[in-house]
Amino acid sequence: MNKYEIVDEYGCDFDYSYLDKIIKRTLKMEKVKKAIFTIIFIDDDFMQTLNKKYRNINRTTDVLSFAFEDNDKICYNIRQLGQIFISIPKMQEQAKDYGHSEKRELAFLVVHGLLHLLGYDHTLGIQEEKEMFEKQELVLNEFKETKRT
């Protein structure tokens, strides 16, 4: 059984319980079992600090994933995937910029971050980017709250 925790360090004033089905669908699609990970909602200042410290980029970003697995050899019965940090202000800004709901944008960032934890990397080339983004759309378009309008 997969387990995850959402830690709301930002203080969200909206319901994000719909993410449970998005997360479960992504894990099912990727045939992930017995994994644990954490999603942490933060503000832009903390995201900028993380981005500067770990990527040497001194600005905020929408999502950062820190994968604990760095190879294909799994030595434990439970996979510890890692942590996904999401900037709530950046998510809200992007939802407006892209002209879709905050629910869709937040779900996109969660799926995107989770796929990174599972080893996908859109920065490696066009084929990798295409595969990752197709998987994201597949999951998001299955649910009313996150379907592209």
Secondary structure as UniProt FT lines:
FT   STRAND          3..8
FT   TURN            17..18
FT   HELIX           19..29
FT   TURN            30..31
FT   STRAND          35..42
FT   HELIX           44..55
FT   STRAND          63..67
FT   STRAND          79..87
FT   HELIX           88..98
FT   HELIX           102..117
FT   TURN            118..119
FT   HELIX           122..124
FT   HELIX           126..140
FT   TURN            141..142
FT   TURN            144..146
//
